[in-house]
Amino acid sequence: MADGHLRDLERRDPSDVGAAAELLRARQRAGELSAAGLEAAASLGHPGARAALVDPPPTLSSDAFFALAPSWGWEAVTRALLAVALAPRNARALAGYQSRLYRLALAAALEALEAQDDDARHGAHEAGQVDVPFVYARWRDSQEGLYALSAARAAAVRDREDLTWTWSESLHAMLHASLLGVDADDPRWALRYTPLAHDAVSTVAARLARAPALEGLLRAGATAWALAEPLPLRAAEVDAHLDALRGR
């Protein structure tokens, strides 16, 4: 397909599901999007991807999404966690922090995705392992930093088992009652942070289903990975972007 036609399709109203489906089919024909990626986006509930397929797969439940995400690989999980860190409200809060450790973690996660090499992923590992004592002890003061560190840790993962652990532990921390604004005395949320055991993952998945805003961001990040869509920031833009947010 001619490049000019693709660009014309990209300029159409993104809320038009039919136009979005046509664009995705055109990108697939042009070799810019894989059939597996389109299928994954449809399973995550993307309207255009579902409309682009003759027989779309069932939309993943919260439990299925939680269980399946690590099988897609470190790029998908990193994009999902970055979607939370880069959400406008979280980015604005992150811009106000005096410490640059979180900015470095955010930039390292982005660089790992951009560079796709061992040096970049080693940098993400270093950034994600920063010992910030209050990350888990005082979540309400550092939740946006937790999001950035989680993305950096995912970007540095080397194997499926570690990725599953990182994904589970990150969501375990993010779904704490004090971060979600729910009643901490509600027995459904009576789980303080502890090192996560594999037999506790069902608790994380159950909580995810009761946190639609957070799950929506995670799904959006994973969908962007599936559709090979550009990230909203590049690693080199992090400081400038956060400084601009701080000045508003």
HUSUL-V276836 format. One record per residue. RES is the residue in one letter. PHI is phi in whole degrees, 0 to 359 (999 if undefined). OMEGA is omega in radians with two decimals (* if undefined). Layout:
res: (RES/RES)
phi: (PHI/PHI)
omega: (OMEGA/OMEGA)
//
This chain:
res: (M/A/D/G/H/L/R/D/L/E/R/R/D/P/S/D/V/G/A/A/A/E/L/L/R/A/R/Q/R/A/G/E/L/S/A/A/G/L/E/A/A/A/S/L/G/H/P/G/A/R/A/A/L/V/D/P/P/P/T/L/S/S/D/A/F/F/A/L/A/P/S/W/G/W/E/A/V/T/R/A/L/L/A/V/A/L/A/P/R/N/A/R/A/L/A/G/Y/Q/S/R/L/Y/R/L/A/L/A/A/A/L/E/A/L/E/A/Q/D/D/D/A/R/H/G/A/H/E/A/G/Q/V/D/V/P/F/V/Y/A/R/W/R/D/S/Q/E/G/L/Y/A/L/S/A/A/R/A/A/A/V/R/D/R/E/D/L/T/W/T/W/S/E/S/L/H/A/M/L/H/A/S/L/L/G/V/D/A/D/D/P/R/W/A/L/R/Y/T/P/L/A/H/D/A/V/S/T/V/A/A/R/L/A/R/A/P/A/L/E/G/L/L/R/A/G/A/T/A/W/A/L/A/E/P/L/P/L/R/A/A/E/V/D/A/H/L/D/A/L/R/G/R)
phi: (999/297/300/298/292/299/296/298/296/295/277/288/301/295/277/278/298/298/294/296/296/297/297/295/296/294/296/294/297/278/82/271/217/276/298/294/296/297/297/296/298/296/292/276/99/293/300/296/295/294/289/284/258/294/229/293/287/300/288/295/289/301/298/293/299/301/286/274/311/299/291/282/107/296/296/295/293/297/297/298/290/295/300/288/296/268/304/310/295/292/295/296/294/298/296/276/288/286/289/266/301/288/297/297/295/297/297/294/295/295/295/299/291/287/276/53/224/294/298/294/286/295/298/295/299/297/293/283/261/304/273/253/305/268/302/263/278/225/305/295/265/213/297/294/296/301/297/295/295/298/295/296/294/295/295/263/294/254/220/298/297/294/294/300/296/298/300/295/294/299/290/303/287/295/266/292/304/293/275/264/73/259/290/294/275/294/301/294/246/282/218/281/293/221/305/282/261/298/280/259/296/297/296/296/297/295/292/302/297/260/232/298/294/294/297/300/294/299/296/297/294/293/295/299/298/299/267/53/269/292/286/290/224/251/306/290/264/301/299/297/295/290/295/294/295/296/282/282)
omega: (-3.12/-3.13/-3.13/3.13/3.08/-3.14/3.08/3.12/-3.12/-3.11/3.13/-3.12/-3.10/3.12/3.12/-3.05/3.13/3.12/3.12/3.12/3.13/3.12/-3.13/3.09/3.12/3.11/3.11/3.12/-3.12/3.13/-3.14/-3.06/-3.13/3.07/3.13/3.12/3.12/3.11/3.14/3.13/3.11/3.14/3.10/3.05/-3.14/-3.04/-3.13/3.13/3.13/3.14/-3.11/-3.09/3.11/-3.11/-3.07/3.13/3.05/3.08/-3.09/2.98/3.09/3.13/-3.11/3.10/3.13/-3.09/-3.00/-3.00/-3.12/-3.14/3.11/3.08/-3.03/-3.13/-3.12/-3.12/3.11/3.11/3.13/-3.13/3.09/3.12/3.08/-3.11/-3.07/3.07/-3.01/-3.10/-3.13/3.12/3.12/3.11/3.13/3.14/-3.11/-3.11/3.10/-3.12/3.10/-3.11/-3.11/3.08/3.13/3.12/3.12/3.12/-3.13/3.11/3.11/-3.12/3.11/3.11/-3.09/-3.01/3.12/3.09/-3.05/-3.14/-3.13/-3.13/3.03/3.09/3.09/3.11/-3.13/-3.12/-3.09/-3.12/3.11/-3.11/3.08/-2.95/-3.03/-3.14/3.14/-3.08/-3.09/-3.05/-3.04/3.11/-3.00/-3.04/3.14/3.05/3.08/3.14/-3.13/3.14/3.14/3.13/3.13/3.13/3.12/-3.12/-3.08/-3.04/-3.08/-3.09/-3.03/-3.11/3.12/3.13/3.09/3.12/-3.11/3.11/-3.12/-3.10/3.13/-3.14/3.08/3.14/-3.10/-3.05/3.07/-3.05/-3.06/3.12/-3.04/3.13/3.10/-3.11/-3.10/3.13/3.09/-3.07/3.11/-3.08/-3.05/3.14/3.07/-3.11/3.01/3.05/-2.98/3.05/-3.09/3.14/3.12/-3.04/3.12/3.08/3.13/-3.14/3.14/3.11/3.14/3.14/-3.14/3.11/-3.00/-3.13/3.12/-3.14/3.12/3.10/3.13/3.12/-3.14/3.11/3.12/3.10/3.11/3.05/-3.08/-3.10/3.12/3.13/-3.09/3.06/3.14/3.11/2.92/-3.07/-3.08/-3.07/-2.97/-3.07/-3.12/-3.13/-3.11/3.08/3.11/3.10/3.14/-3.10/-3.11/*)
//
